[in-house]
Amino acid sequence: MGRRFYIAGFLFGVIGVILGAFATHGLKPLMSLESIATFETGTKYQIYHSLLFLILGSATQLKLKTANWVFYLLVIGVILFSGSIYLLATNNLTSIDFTVIALLTPLGGSLLILAWLILLWSFITLKKK
């Protein structure tokens, strides 16, 4: 179970660091302060969840079915939440109107919240050994 969580955590982590650096050094002169702050929100949440993936990679208490649900909710949630934020923050830099995908941000956020709630419930109901 741990391998896929580790791979997702490291992958989302490295992408988050790259995008954060790119925004700070490459996009900063081209974007408003509000857009930079929005972009940074996407990278923060991506990094936070990459760390969660790494923690879960060594968690042995999760049932396989729960781990599967949490894994897919987190992957899809990060992609929808952070990905849509990146596109919306850079909307003025392209000829594509990304505002049509604005509803993906709360959907992705809801999936992330659901993954956290499943984890919380899983550990609340964990039987003591």
Buried (B, 14 or more C-beta within 10 A) or exposed (E): BBEBBBEBBBEBBEBBBEBBEBBEEEBEEEBEEEBBEBBBBBBBBBBBBBBBBBEBBEBEEBEEEBBEBBBEBBBBBBBBBBBBBBBBBBBEEEEEEBEEBEEBBEBBBBBBEBBBEBBEEBEEEEEEE
